[in-house]
Amino acid sequence: MKNPHLKPAKPYSICKWGPGLALTIIVAASMMIFLVYKSTQVTYDMAEKDYYAEELKFDGKMKASANAEHLSSPITINETEDFLVVQFPAECIGQQLSGTLVLYRPSAENHDVHLPLTPDAAGKIIITKKNLLKGLYELKANWEMNGKSYNVEKNFFVQL
């Protein structure tokens, strides 16, 4: 006859608490180290060097954009095999323009192109494509003409 107060013997278990906890801690620590490593590889450049100062100029930028919308036609960007041709509206032809033209590359700040805004007699600015990469750019044109500010921002894709 069996003694009712004796507990039956448990079968041998392959997974014990100690090694299971140790393995869980090692896997978690390895994942943490991997995530820290991957986060150091990400670039986190901001769109503007001095973001807050640019934000303070936002109201003036909006007024300049409204002025640009009232021009007879928008700025157009045409692409040839070797060049980009930026065409300004008719009222800009023959006028004294002072400003900047930036080809902003959202994915890589070091591939931005900064140019003075100097259209020729036909109102065109011709830009060589040898310094550009295939991909998305944003044209940022800021200029003053006849005492008014103008601002145009336009996305375009460069094919090489």
N, C-alpha and C positions, 0 to 999 in steps of 0.2 A: 504494500500500500504506500502511496506517495504522501509526503508531508505537504499539506496545503499551505503552509507558511513559507516554503522555499519558492523563490522565483525561478522560473525556467531560465536556462542559459540562453543568452542572445547569440545568434549566429555572428561570425566574424564579419565586420564591416570593412569594405575596401576604403571608403572615404571617412577619414577621421576629422574631427574639428580642427585640430592644429594645422595640418597641411592645407586644408581647405581655406582657412582664414589667411594663412601665409600666401597662398597662391592668389587669393582675391586682392590682398594688399599690393602684391607685386604687380599684378595686371593694372590696377587702378593707378599706381605710381607711374608705371610705364606710359599709360595713356596721358597722364598729366604732363609728363616730360615731353611727349610727342606734341601735344597741343601747344606747349610753351615754345618749342622749336619752330613749329609752323607759324605761330603768330609773329615771331621775329623775322620771318621771311616776307611778310606782307608789307607793301609800300603804303603809306598813309599820307601822301602829300595832299595838302589842301588845294582847292581850286585857285585860291589867291594867297599870296605871301602874307599880306596883312588883311585878313578877312574882315575884321571888325571895322577898320578904317574904310574899306570898300562898302560895307553895309551902310555907313553913315552917309555915303554919297548916293544912295539908292534913289531918293526923291528926284535929284537932278538928272539921274540916268533915265528915269521914267519920263520926265519932260522931254529929254533929248530923243528918246524913242518915239514919243508922240510927234515931235517935229519931223522925224524921218518918215513917219507914216503919211505925212502930208505932202511929201515930194511927189512929182508927177509919175514916177515909176520906182520900183524897188531896186536895190543893188542886185545885180545878177552875177553869177559865177559860172563861167564856161570853161570847160576843160579840153585842151588839145593834147596831142601826144606828149609834148614836152613842157607845156606851160599851163598855168591857170590864168584866166583873164577875168579880172574883176571890173565890171562896167558900172559906172556911176550914172545917176539920172541926168537928164539934159540940163537942169538948172545948176548943176555942179560944174559943168564944162565952162572953162574960161574964168572961173571964180578962184579967188585966193582961199585955198583950204589949208587948215593947219590941224593936224591930229595924228593919230596912230592907226595902224592896221595890224591886227594880231591874228595869226592862224593858230588857234588854241587846240592842242591835242589833249583831250580829256584823259587818255590812258597813260600819257608819259609827258611830264612837264619839260623834260630836256629836249623834246622835239617840237616845242612851240616856235613859231617864226614871228619875230617882231619887225615891222617895217614902218618907215615914215609914210604918211598918206600923201603921196604926190602923183596924182593922175596926170596922164599926158594930155595933149590938146584934144583928143577924142574922148576924154573922160575915162580912160582905161588904165589899170595898173596890171602889168604883166609880171607874173611870178614864176620862176623856174621850178620845176618839180624835182630837180635832182636832190634837194635837201628835205623832201617830204617822204613820208612813208605811206604805204597803202592803208587806208582806213578812214575813220571818222575824224573830221576837224570841225571847229566852229570859227567862223569868221566874226571877229569883233572889230568893227570900224567905229571910231570915235573921232569926230572932227567939229570944227567951228567954221561957219561960213556966214558972212554978213551979220555978225554979232549974235548968231543963234548957235546953240549946241545941237549936234545930231549924234545918234547912237543906233547902230544896227548890229544885231547878233543873228547869225544865220548858220545852220548846220549844213554841211556838205560832205560828200564821200569822195576821196581821191582814189582813182584807179591808176595803177602803174602798168 
